[in-house]
């Protein structure tokens, strides 16, 4: 019998559950088999980011999608109505050159809030009111009719530091006329200047240097990737190379909460056609590195985990395969 990749992911996840002394809770949602687990176990339960030739080191992370900006005060953005998505393995899916296709519905690399309400707790006085667009169950139901509805396409630039995202509106808007208008917007994800400077193999574009000069980047180094034991990993082009400084998890020590807003790894932006002006209200949100390609947590993971839990989210789930589809 031949097994699909999704089936093998399911087997692997069930085997992993034995290490934690408990069985994963399983369910089928709109034809998608899912597994559920506590927020504190996300980076252990998710399949690790793919380590594949041609995929650069800075993509090989599990990253948190802080759509409602629960983590930090001071980040300019956040959506008042956030999708119930927790984290993704950024290098997941399939690559054809610089074009990447990611399946949000099954395969394990995209996680959702397992919540019964769209209302999020307001945990700090400065937090604006936030709601979810749907519960995690309803959101998965909405996008899971076919694998084409599940799929997002990331069109990356030459060094994989910026991508335009296609396919989001195809499953989220029922009216074809409005879907056509929405698809004219530019949905992009961009690596922030500090992390471009920090990772070997990522170009610093001229415009980036105008925004953050070398002196400021060096000051940010002590904030965003403080050395654990010595200064070996301080400086530009240190991450993504073999050795002590290979990943954020191995190179960077404890990060202060007050520095989180300055240390965002990626920013997800929604832009008007032409890609220059952000759409009001739903302009952008921060993306944080949670775990490296070996499953080791980064210093940022604890802040993200605590912030989402404080919002009232206790359980996360991801899809493993379509129910009844186990053969090729």
Buried (B, 14 or more C-beta within 10 A) or exposed (E): EEBBEBBBBBEEBBEBBEEEEEEBEBEEBBBBBBBBBBBBBBBBBBBBBBEEEEBBBBBBBBBBBBBBBBBBEEBEBBBEBBBBBBBBBBBBBEBEEBEBBBBBBBBBBBBBBBBEEBEBEBEEEEBEEBBBBBBBBBBBBBBBEEEEBBBBBBBBBEBBBBBBBBBBBBBBBEEEEEBEEBBEBBBBBBBBBBBBBBBBBBEBBEEBEEEBEEEEBEEBBEBBBBBBEEEEBBBBBBBBBEEBBBBBBBBBEEBEEEBBBBBBBBBBBBBEEEEEEBBEEBBBBBBBBBBBBEBBBBBBBBBBBBBBBBBBBEBBBBBBBBBEEBEE
